[in-house]
Structure formats: structure tokens, C-alpha cells
Amino acid sequence: VQGHFQGVNDKPEIWGLSTHPTKQMFASSGADKTVRVWENGKQVAVSAQFTHDITAIDWSSDGKFIAMGDRNGTCRILDAATLEALGNCNGKTHSKKRGGAWIEDIKFSPDSSMVAWGTHYGSSYVEFAKVSSQGKPTLVCSHTSGISSSLIHLDWSLDGRNMVINS
């Protein structure tokens, strides 16, 4: 937790947290624009600093990738071992017309072949991208969720065919 507060005076916030699918590890993200990996209560890795606050993260079910969403509406896939960005995906959440929409939650599908994210904005979007075996995301669709306020949380069904969202 202390790592995300270094050098951030105006808003020392932790935005995202995700546990490793099989190991006693977790990843965190925050206003310092980094992703950090922790094991046994100690920080073991930190990413390079990105351009915007990282507001949401999730670990793939195979442990190979970490998906991250930022305050600018960009989804990125990181190599979980190196924390290097493998690719990014911008949809309607990234649009300048959306002014102020950021990614509130992001989740890999159970088989890690897709990633979905939702926005913190008036009428929120849910967006979906395919993820290649090399971690490259490709936008599939943007969908207005039909909710009248900001999305708070989203998650996949066990079979990956349905999604539940709340606001």
C-alpha cells in the first residue's frame, strides 16, 4: 500500500486490486500511475509509470496477463511476469466526446480470451476486446449498458457467456 503514495501529493489513492489465480500474490494500481505486484506482504515488482491513473486491474485466469484500465479510458494488457505493456485498446470510453469517462472496473473472461471493462460516467459503456495468446487486445464491441449512472462493478458468468453489471 505504501508504494502507491510515494510522490503523489494531491490524491494518494489506490484504485485497483486483483489476486493471482493460483499463488499468494496480488497486484495493485493507483494514482501514482503504476501497477505493483506483492507477495508475502512485500512488493516484488513495479511497472513503469503510465500517463494516467490506473483505475482498475484484473489478473487473467492462467496468471500470464494483467489487464488494466486508466482514467483516460484506455485498456492495456501487461505481461504479468515483467509488467511490460503488450498492447492497448481504445473504444468509446477513450473518446474526447465522452470527456471524463474512466474505466471503473475491468475483468478477464474465465478462459482469459476476452476482457471487458466499464466506465464511470453518466450513461456508462461496457466494452469487450479479444485477447490473443500473446496478450494483444482487439476491440470487439462497445455497448451502452442501459444504466443511467456510473458502472460500479462487472463480472462474467462461469461459462463466459453472460455478464452482470451494477451501478
Backbone as CSV, one residue per row, in Angstrom:
resi,resn,N_x,N_y,N_z,CA_x,CA_y,CA_z,C_x,C_y,C_z
1,VAL,0.834,-1.191,0.000,0.000,0.000,0.000,0.873,1.246,0.000
2,GLN,1.942,1.234,0.773,2.788,2.413,0.878,3.368,2.820,-0.468
3,GLY,3.635,1.877,-1.344,4.257,2.169,-2.624,3.496,3.144,-3.484
4,HIS,2.162,3.113,-3.454,1.363,3.993,-4.297,1.287,5.425,-3.770
5,PHE,1.780,5.670,-2.581,1.715,7.006,-2.008,2.972,7.816,-2.260
6,GLN,4.017,7.189,-2.761,5.276,7.892,-2.979,5.150,8.888,-4.127
7,GLY,5.428,10.142,-3.853,5.434,11.170,-4.889,4.063,11.624,-5.354
8,VAL,3.000,11.238,-4.651,1.650,11.651,-5.031,1.094,12.496,-3.891
9,ASN,1.088,13.805,-4.079,0.654,14.696,-3.010,-0.825,15.050,-3.083
10,ASP,-1.360,15.212,-4.285,-2.717,15.721,-4.416,-3.796,14.647,-4.228
11,LYS,-3.522,13.390,-4.545,-4.540,12.337,-4.410,-3.873,10.968,-4.263
12,PRO,-3.370,10.675,-3.099,-2.697,9.386,-2.900,-3.714,8.247,-2.760
13,GLU,-4.217,7.754,-3.886,-5.298,6.777,-3.867,-4.880,5.461,-4.500
14,ILE,-5.391,4.383,-3.949,-5.266,3.071,-4.563,-6.590,2.798,-5.254
15,TRP,-6.528,2.524,-6.552,-7.739,2.357,-7.347,-8.078,0.895,-7.630
16,GLY,-7.076,0.044,-7.829,-7.355,-1.326,-8.253,-6.629,-2.357,-7.422
17,LEU,-7.226,-3.558,-7.344,-6.638,-4.662,-6.602,-7.128,-5.961,-7.224
18,SER,-6.213,-6.913,-7.443,-6.582,-8.208,-8.006,-5.642,-9.276,-7.469
19,THR,-6.201,-10.428,-7.126,-5.378,-11.529,-6.629,-4.939,-12.429,-7.780
20,HIS,-3.777,-13.032,-7.625,-3.280,-14.015,-8.587,-4.197,-15.226,-8.516
21,PRO,-4.455,-15.900,-9.645,-5.407,-17.016,-9.630,-4.944,-18.252,-8.865
22,THR,-3.639,-18.440,-8.691,-3.174,-19.667,-8.029,-2.096,-19.443,-6.966
23,LYS,-1.492,-18.284,-6.917,-0.403,-18.017,-5.979,-0.840,-17.008,-4.922
24,GLN,-0.124,-16.949,-3.831,-0.387,-15.988,-2.759,0.230,-14.644,-3.126
25,MET,-0.309,-14.033,-4.194,0.183,-12.760,-4.697,-1.018,-11.886,-5.033
26,PHE,-0.793,-10.583,-5.081,-1.821,-9.681,-5.589,-1.160,-8.521,-6.314
27,ALA,-1.945,-7.873,-7.158,-1.494,-6.692,-7.887,-2.354,-5.518,-7.457
28,SER,-1.746,-4.344,-7.393,-2.474,-3.128,-7.034,-2.139,-2.038,-8.046
29,SER,-3.022,-1.039,-8.108,-2.789,0.102,-9.002,-3.310,1.355,-8.328
30,GLY,-2.824,2.510,-8.797,-3.267,3.721,-8.135,-2.955,5.004,-8.858
31,ALA,-3.090,6.086,-8.083,-2.911,7.429,-8.610,-1.466,7.723,-8.980
32,ASP,-0.542,6.864,-8.559,0.856,7.074,-8.948,1.140,6.548,-10.350
33,LYS,0.090,6.028,-11.023,0.163,5.602,-12.423,1.011,4.346,-12.625
34,THR,1.088,3.490,-11.594,1.835,2.246,-11.698,0.972,1.045,-11.302
35,VAL,1.432,-0.135,-11.722,0.918,-1.413,-11.239,2.027,-2.009,-10.391
36,ARG,1.653,-2.540,-9.238,2.630,-3.141,-8.333,2.183,-4.550,-7.983
37,VAL,3.140,-5.464,-7.888,2.861,-6.846,-7.526,3.456,-7.107,-6.152
38,TRP,2.676,-7.819,-5.323,3.032,-8.057,-3.925,2.975,-9.555,-3.637
39,GLU,3.916,-10.020,-2.810,3.935,-11.416,-2.387,4.420,-11.462,-0.936
40,ASN,3.687,-12.194,-0.119,4.036,-12.301,1.301,4.237,-10.938,1.957
41,GLY,3.377,-9.997,1.598,3.424,-8.674,2.209,4.536,-7.767,1.728
42,LYS,5.271,-8.193,0.713,6.369,-7.375,0.191,6.154,-7.091,-1.296
43,GLN,6.511,-5.883,-1.687,6.443,-5.525,-3.101,7.545,-6.261,-3.844
44,VAL,7.177,-6.975,-4.922,8.176,-7.724,-5.691,8.380,-7.175,-7.096
45,ALA,7.470,-6.314,-7.559,7.628,-5.727,-8.898,6.810,-4.445,-8.990
46,VAL,7.284,-3.511,-9.812,6.556,-2.285,-10.090,6.719,-1.965,-11.574
47,SER,5.625,-1.569,-12.209,5.681,-1.231,-13.631,6.312,0.133,-13.833
48,ALA,6.596,0.427,-15.074,6.965,1.796,-15.436,5.733,2.663,-15.185
49,GLN,5.936,3.946,-15.041,4.823,4.855,-14.815,4.092,5.092,-16.131
50,PHE,2.759,4.958,-16.092,1.933,5.213,-17.266,1.504,6.682,-17.263
51,THR,0.768,7.109,-18.278,0.391,8.504,-18.437,-0.729,8.941,-17.498
52,HIS,-1.649,8.014,-17.177,-2.822,8.359,-16.366,-2.952,7.415,-15.169
53,ASP,-3.728,7.852,-14.161,-4.035,6.998,-13.021,-4.585,5.667,-13.525
54,ILE,-4.157,4.575,-12.913,-4.667,3.256,-13.283,-5.796,2.941,-12.308
55,THR,-7.014,2.909,-12.839,-8.213,2.866,-12.003,-8.795,1.471,-11.815
56,ALA,-8.348,0.482,-12.582,-8.891,-0.876,-12.461,-7.879,-1.884,-12.990
57,ILE,-7.796,-3.057,-12.345,-6.915,-4.126,-12.824,-7.558,-5.484,-12.579
58,ASP,-7.117,-6.470,-13.355,-7.550,-7.848,-13.156,-6.468,-8.781,-13.673
59,TRP,-6.317,-9.923,-13.025,-5.334,-10.933,-13.396,-6.038,-11.994,-14.227
60,SER,-5.434,-12.428,-15.319,-6.024,-13.487,-16.143,-6.030,-14.805,-15.374
61,SER,-6.943,-15.702,-15.736,-7.106,-16.967,-15.007,-5.888,-17.879,-15.126
62,ASP,-5.078,-17.695,-16.173,-3.862,-18.503,-16.313,-2.643,-17.832,-15.666
63,GLY,-2.822,-16.617,-15.132,-1.746,-15.907,-14.449,-0.738,-15.224,-15.355
64,LYS,-0.937,-15.298,-16.688,0.031,-14.738,-17.633,-0.088,-13.234,-17.831
65,PHE,-1.297,-12.695,-17.680,-1.540,-11.300,-18.025,-2.245,-10.546,-16.898
66,ILE,-2.055,-9.240,-16.900,-2.821,-8.334,-16.055,-3.464,-7.320,-16.989
67,ALA,-4.779,-7.165,-16.884,-5.492,-6.135,-17.644,-5.587,-4.906,-16.755
68,MET,-5.388,-3.748,-17.350,-5.513,-2.510,-16.593,-6.322,-1.495,-17.382
69,GLY,-7.074,-0.692,-16.671,-7.832,0.399,-17.268,-7.435,1.687,-16.587
70,ASP,-7.442,2.790,-17.329,-6.967,4.035,-16.735,-8.002,5.149,-16.771
71,ARG,-7.622,6.272,-16.215,-8.511,7.422,-16.100,-8.782,8.075,-17.460
72,ASN,-8.050,7.684,-18.487,-8.261,8.208,-19.831,-9.135,7.271,-20.668
73,GLY,-9.582,6.147,-20.102,-10.432,5.214,-20.827,-9.685,4.216,-21.685
74,THR,-8.393,4.015,-21.438,-7.590,3.072,-22.206,-7.463,1.755,-21.455
75,CYS,-7.653,0.650,-22.180,-7.416,-0.694,-21.652,-6.046,-1.137,-22.147
76,ARG,-5.222,-1.678,-21.238,-3.922,-2.230,-21.611,-3.800,-3.629,-21.035
77,ILE,-3.065,-4.476,-21.743,-2.735,-5.799,-21.250,-1.234,-5.806,-20.950
78,LEU,-0.880,-6.237,-19.736,0.510,-6.314,-19.313,0.939,-7.769,-19.206
79,ASP,2.207,-8.030,-19.459,2.804,-9.321,-19.150,2.930,-9.361,-17.628
80,ALA,2.310,-10.339,-16.980,2.295,-10.377,-15.515,3.684,-10.599,-14.920
81,ALA,4.578,-11.246,-15.656,5.924,-11.516,-15.137,6.822,-10.285,-15.190
82,THR,6.684,-9.455,-16.235,7.573,-8.307,-16.416,6.891,-6.957,-16.202
83,LEU,5.551,-6.948,-16.207,4.719,-5.737,-16.136,4.927,-4.817,-17.342
84,GLU,5.423,-5.376,-18.444,5.556,-4.629,-19.694,4.216,-4.633,-20.424
85,ALA,3.858,-3.494,-21.030,2.622,-3.408,-21.806,2.774,-4.194,-23.098
86,LEU,1.808,-5.092,-23.362,1.817,-5.913,-24.575,0.934,-5.328,-25.668
87,GLY,-0.037,-4.527,-25.287,-0.936,-3.911,-26.251,-1.987,-3.100,-25.527
88,ASN,-2.635,-2.202,-26.262,-3.708,-1.406,-25.683,-4.886,-1.348,-26.626
89,CYS,-6.012,-0.943,-26.080,-7.257,-0.929,-26.829,-8.066,0.288,-26.394
90,ASN,-8.469,1.100,-27.348,-9.297,2.261,-27.050,-10.639,2.120,-27.751
91,GLY,-11.695,2.303,-27.005,-13.038,2.261,-27.562,-13.721,3.583,-27.326
92,LYS,-15.025,3.543,-27.127,-15.784,4.764,-26.908,-15.441,5.430,-25.590
93,THR,-14.961,4.664,-24.617,-14.586,5.275,-23.339,-13.435,6.245,-23.513
94,HIS,-12.635,6.044,-24.546,-11.457,6.876,-24.790,-11.807,8.151,-25.559
95,SER,-13.006,8.228,-26.119,-13.413,9.342,-26.973,-13.385,10.674,-26.233
96,LYS,-12.892,11.708,-26.898,-12.866,13.042,-26.308,-14.280,13.546,-26.040
97,LYS,-15.249,13.084,-26.828,-16.639,13.486,-26.613,-17.162,12.990,-25.268
98,ARG,-16.568,11.928,-24.764,-17.011,11.344,-23.501,-16.431,12.105,-22.312
99,GLY,-15.565,13.060,-22.530,-14.929,13.876,-21.514,-15.115,13.444,-20.066
100,GLY,-14.164,12.789,-19.507,-14.218,12.436,-18.097,-14.558,10.986,-17.816
101,ALA,-14.888,10.195,-18.836,-15.186,8.782,-18.597,-13.892,8.031,-18.331
102,TRP,-13.849,7.303,-17.231,-12.684,6.470,-16.969,-13.141,5.043,-16.714
103,ILE,-12.210,4.120,-16.793,-12.539,2.710,-16.588,-12.668,2.454,-15.093
104,GLU,-13.863,2.055,-14.689,-14.162,1.801,-13.278,-13.864,0.357,-12.882
105,ASP,-14.123,-0.590,-13.793,-13.852,-1.996,-13.493,-13.445,-2.693,-14.779
106,ILE,-12.617,-3.713,-14.655,-12.128,-4.478,-15.803,-12.012,-5.934,-15.384
107,LYS,-12.432,-6.859,-16.265,-12.378,-8.279,-15.919,-12.061,-9.123,-17.147
108,PHE,-11.168,-10.103,-16.942,-10.943,-11.135,-17.944,-12.101,-12.116,-17.907
109,SER,-12.418,-12.695,-19.057,-13.378,-13.798,-19.096,-12.742,-14.996,-18.397
110,PRO,-13.549,-15.983,-17.979,-12.990,-17.137,-17.272,-11.877,-17.869,-18.025
111,ASP,-11.935,-17.901,-19.364,-10.886,-18.574,-20.143,-9.780,-17.613,-20.592
112,SER,-9.848,-16.359,-20.165,-8.860,-15.307,-20.462,-8.779,-14.925,-21.938
113,SER,-9.751,-15.330,-22.743,-9.728,-14.996,-24.172,-10.345,-13.634,-24.465
114,MET,-11.041,-13.061,-23.493,-11.687,-11.753,-23.647,-11.427,-10.932,-22.392
115,VAL,-11.535,-9.626,-22.563,-11.514,-8.721,-21.425,-12.669,-7.743,-21.618
116,ALA,-13.338,-7.417,-20.533,-14.437,-6.450,-20.578,-14.148,-5.350,-19.574
117,TRP,-14.573,-4.143,-19.904,-14.411,-3.040,-18.972,-15.618,-2.124,-19.062
118,GLY,-15.851,-1.412,-17.975,-16.982,-0.487,-17.907,-16.535,0.841,-17.351
119,THR,-17.311,1.882,-17.673,-16.909,3.251,-17.366,-17.615,3.840,-16.164
120,HIS,-16.960,4.817,-15.610,-17.521,5.657,-14.561,-17.939,6.945,-15.258
121,TYR,-19.183,7.017,-15.643,-19.684,8.160,-16.400,-21.196,8.073,-16.406
122,GLY,-21.895,9.141,-16.723,-23.351,9.168,-16.771,-23.982,7.900,-17.291
123,SER,-24.210,7.790,-18.600,-24.694,6.527,-19.171,-23.465,5.735,-19.592
124,SER,-23.151,4.742,-18.811,-21.888,4.029,-18.948,-21.853,3.087,-20.145
125,TYR,-20.643,2.829,-20.606,-20.380,1.845,-21.644,-19.766,0.602,-21.031
126,VAL,-20.059,-0.542,-21.640,-19.320,-1.768,-21.379,-18.669,-2.122,-22.702
127,GLU,-17.372,-2.376,-22.683,-16.644,-2.674,-23.913,-15.952,-4.023,-23.784
128,PHE,-15.768,-4.677,-24.921,-15.208,-6.019,-24.958,-14.073,-6.075,-25.969
129,ALA,-13.009,-6.778,-25.612,-11.891,-6.985,-26.532,-11.466,-8.444,-26.471
130,LYS,-11.108,-8.995,-27.624,-10.483,-10.312,-27.670,-9.032,-10.141,-27.251
131,VAL,-8.486,-11.143,-26.581,-7.088,-11.104,-26.164,-6.382,-12.296,-26.796
132,SER,-5.361,-12.024,-27.605,-4.620,-13.098,-28.264,-3.764,-13.843,-27.239
133,SER,-3.225,-14.972,-27.639,-2.358,-15.744,-26.733,-1.055,-14.991,-26.419
134,GLN,-0.761,-13.947,-27.205,0.407,-13.098,-26.937,0.040,-11.853,-26.126
135,GLY,-1.237,-11.735,-25.740,-1.668,-10.604,-24.922,-2.060,-9.360,-25.680
136,LYS,-2.302,-9.473,-26.979,-2.719,-8.314,-27.777,-4.244,-8.204,-27.755
137,PRO,-4.786,-7.078,-27.260,-6.241,-6.906,-27.266,-6.732,-6.284,-28.573
138,THR,-7.899,-6.748,-29.032,-8.539,-6.196,-30.217,-9.994,-5.904,-29.871
139,LEU,-10.417,-4.649,-29.994,-11.776,-4.249,-29.645,-12.792,-5.031,-30.460
140,VAL,-13.772,-5.580,-29.775,-14.843,-6.333,-30.429,-16.093,-5.473,-30.513
141,CYS,-16.505,-4.895,-29.392,-17.695,-4.046,-29.429,-17.755,-3.121,-28.229
142,SER,-18.501,-2.039,-28.399,-18.831,-1.114,-27.328,-20.337,-1.160,-27.188
143,HIS,-20.814,-1.237,-25.978,-22.244,-1.385,-25.755,-22.675,-0.430,-24.655
144,THR,-23.705,0.364,-24.928,-24.278,1.174,-23.868,-25.008,0.228,-22.946
145,SER,-24.647,0.252,-21.705,-25.151,-0.745,-20.767,-26.613,-0.575,-20.420
146,GLY,-27.189,0.581,-20.693,-28.586,0.804,-20.359,-28.782,1.263,-18.925
147,ILE,-27.693,1.489,-18.216,-27.823,2.015,-16.867,-27.699,3.528,-16.916
148,SER,-28.368,4.177,-16.003,-28.424,5.635,-16.062,-27.382,6.316,-15.189
149,SER,-26.535,5.531,-14.536,-25.481,6.126,-13.725,-24.184,5.354,-13.951
150,SER,-23.161,5.742,-13.241,-21.849,5.131,-13.443,-21.843,3.649,-13.091
151,LEU,-21.155,2.873,-13.904,-20.951,1.464,-13.614,-20.036,1.362,-12.396
152,ILE,-20.342,0.445,-11.496,-19.530,0.247,-10.302,-18.731,-1.051,-10.402
153,HIS,-19.375,-2.106,-10.878,-18.738,-3.421,-10.906,-19.291,-4.230,-12.070
154,LEU,-18.454,-5.099,-12.623,-18.902,-6.046,-13.636,-18.195,-7.368,-13.421
155,ASP,-18.825,-8.454,-13.878,-18.194,-9.762,-13.781,-18.843,-10.714,-14.772
156,TRP,-18.101,-11.742,-15.138,-18.539,-12.749,-16.100,-19.199,-13.921,-15.373
157,SER,-20.087,-14.634,-16.072,-20.586,-15.905,-15.568,-19.471,-16.936,-15.723
158,LEU,-19.576,-18.057,-15.024,-18.525,-19.076,-15.072,-18.254,-19.593,-16.477
159,ASP,-19.303,-19.662,-17.316,-19.115,-20.155,-18.682,-18.683,-19.053,-19.652
160,GLY,-18.594,-17.807,-19.179,-18.145,-16.695,-20.023,-19.164,-16.224,-21.043
161,ARG,-20.414,-16.665,-20.935,-21.437,-16.287,-21.921,-22.271,-15.100,-21.492
162,ASN,-22.259,-14.776,-20.210,-23.080,-13.663,-19.687,-22.237,-12.768,-18.806
163,MET,-22.753,-11.555,-18.653,-22.068,-10.589,-17.806,-23.099,-9.951,-16.885
164,VAL,-22.677,-9.689,-15.657,-23.506,-8.996,-14.687,-22.837,-7.664,-14.390
165,ILE,-23.636,-6.595,-14.369,-23.108,-5.268,-14.032,-23.993,-4.636,-12.972
166,ASN,-23.425,-3.740,-12.201,-24.251,-2.940,-11.308,-23.764,-1.512,-11.276
167,SER,-24.649,-0.643,-10.853,-24.331,0.791,-10.802,-24.871,1.366,-9.521
